[in-house]
Amino acid sequence: DIVAFTDDDCYPAADFIERICDVFADRRVGFMGGRILLHDPRDYPLTGNESTETVRFAAGSVVPCAAVQGANMAFRRSALLAVRGFDPAFGAGTSFPAEDWDAVARICIAGWDGGYFPAATVSHHHGRNAVDARRQLRAYHYASGAVYAKLLLLLDTRRPFARHWARRILGDA
């Protein structure tokens, strides 16, 4: 009923599965992300989230980019199936590494609660340096644009994401 994901270079905490099950005890939750610690202090601080504060997203709301990251995420299987799973145009091996954000955005708009729940923790040993990080961040920025474009084109997600996108642009200006 619950599908959990982590990267092949992550080390889940001993209670990882139990903490995920705790979150999904709430039947309204369709997705979650958890805490991602840097495993090796020599790795560039990229793709982590060390916050200990829970952040919830109510059903129908906009989930911002990187609120849930693929190195530590889980889904209620029925929620993931309701949005037809991951889009194969996004993710590892594509030009747009953003399958995590695309999936949680569509699941939340489709009527499921979710959020960032720090008790489910992994440590990420990605091995990137500053040069690798710049390249990776560029790919993430392109991917974010691709997800925004997709969400603006889809009828189900257009209205909430158009408002969110406009606020972001006006705020940046």
C-alpha positions in Angstrom: 0.0 0.0 0.0 3.0 2.3 0.6 5.9 2.7 -1.8 9.1 4.2 -0.5 12.0 5.5 -2.6 15.6 6.4 -1.8 18.7 6.7 -3.9 21.4 4.0 -4.2 23.9 6.3 -2.4 21.6 6.8 0.6 21.7 5.2 4.0 18.3 5.0 5.7 18.1 5.4 9.5 17.3 2.2 11.4 13.7 3.3 12.0 13.1 4.6 8.4 10.2 2.2 7.5 8.5 2.7 10.9 8.6 6.6 10.5 7.1 6.3 7.0 4.4 4.1 8.3 3.7 6.6 11.1 3.1 9.3 8.5 0.8 7.2 6.4 -1.3 6.2 9.4 -3.2 9.4 8.4 -5.3 8.1 5.5 -5.4 11.6 3.9 -1.7 11.5 3.2 -0.8 10.5 -0.3 2.9 11.5 -0.4 5.7 12.5 1.8 9.3 13.5 1.8 11.8 13.0 4.7 15.0 14.4 6.1 18.1 14.1 4.0 21.4 14.5 5.8 24.8 14.9 4.2 26.6 11.6 4.8 30.2 12.8 4.1 31.1 16.4 5.1 33.5 16.6 2.1 30.5 16.3 -0.3 29.1 19.6 -1.6 26.0 20.5 0.4 23.5 19.7 -2.4 20.1 18.0 -2.5 19.7 17.8 1.3 17.1 19.0 3.7 18.2 18.9 7.3 15.2 20.8 8.7 13.5 19.2 11.7 10.3 21.2 11.1 7.3 19.3 9.6 5.7 21.1 6.6 2.2 19.9 5.5 0.5 20.6 2.2 -3.3 20.4 2.2 -5.0 18.6 -0.7 -5.4 20.8 -3.7 -2.5 23.1 -2.7 0.7 23.9 -4.7 3.8 22.0 -3.6 6.9 24.1 -4.2 9.9 22.6 -6.0 12.3 20.6 -3.8 9.8 20.3 -0.9 10.0 16.6 -1.5 13.1 15.1 -3.0 13.7 11.7 -4.6 16.4 10.7 -2.2 13.8 10.3 0.5 10.1 10.1 -0.5 7.2 7.8 -0.2 3.7 7.5 -1.7 0.4 5.9 -1.0 0.3 3.4 -3.9 -3.3 4.4 -4.7 -2.4 8.1 -4.9 0.5 7.4 -7.3 -1.7 5.2 -9.5 -4.4 7.8 -9.5 -2.1 10.2 -11.3 -0.7 7.5 -13.6 2.6 7.3 -11.8 5.8 9.0 -12.7 6.1 10.8 -16.1 8.9 9.0 -18.1 9.9 12.4 -19.6 11.3 13.3 -16.1 13.9 11.7 -13.9 17.3 10.1 -14.0 18.6 9.6 -17.5 16.5 12.4 -19.0 17.2 16.1 -19.5 14.8 16.9 -16.7 15.6 15.4 -13.3 12.3 16.4 -11.6 10.1 13.2 -11.4 9.8 13.7 -7.7 8.4 17.2 -7.8 6.1 16.4 -10.8 4.6 13.4 -9.0 3.9 15.1 -5.7 2.5 18.3 -7.4 0.0 16.2 -9.4 -0.9 14.1 -6.3 -1.5 17.1 -4.1 -3.7 18.8 -6.8 -5.5 15.5 -7.3 -6.8 15.8 -3.7 -4.2 14.2 -1.4 -2.5 15.7 1.6 1.2 15.4 2.0 4.4 17.1 3.2 7.8 17.0 4.5 8.1 14.8 7.6 11.6 14.9 9.0 11.4 11.8 11.2 12.0 9.5 8.2 15.7 10.2 7.7 18.4 9.1 5.2 22.0 10.2 4.9 23.1 10.9 1.3 26.6 10.1 0.1 26.4 11.6 -3.3 30.2 12.4 -3.7 29.7 15.7 -5.6 32.1 18.6 -5.5 31.4 22.3 -6.3 31.9 21.8 -10.1 29.6 18.8 -10.2 27.1 20.7 -8.1 27.0 23.6 -10.6 26.2 21.2 -13.4 23.6 19.4 -11.3 21.9 22.7 -10.3 21.7 23.8 -13.9 19.9 20.5 -14.7 17.5 21.0 -11.8 16.7 24.6 -13.0 15.9 23.4 -16.5 13.9 20.5 -15.1 11.9 23.0 -12.9 11.0 25.0 -16.0 9.9 21.8 -17.7 7.7 20.8 -14.8 6.2 24.3 -14.6 5.4 24.2 -18.4 3.8 20.8 -18.0 1.7 21.9 -15.0 0.6 25.1 -16.8 -0.5 23.1 -19.9 -2.5 20.4 -18.0 -6.1 21.4 -17.4 -6.2 19.9 -13.9 -3.1 21.8 -12.6 -3.2 25.0 -14.8 -5.1 27.3 -12.4 -3.2 26.7 -9.2 0.2 26.6 -10.8 -0.5 29.7 -13.0 -1.2 31.7 -9.8 1.9 30.2 -8.1 4.1 30.9 -11.1 2.9 34.5 -11.4 3.6 35.2 -7.7 7.1 33.7 -8.1 7.8 35.9 -11.2 6.4 39.0 -9.6 8.3 38.3 -6.4 11.6 37.8 -8.2 11.0 41.0 -10.2 
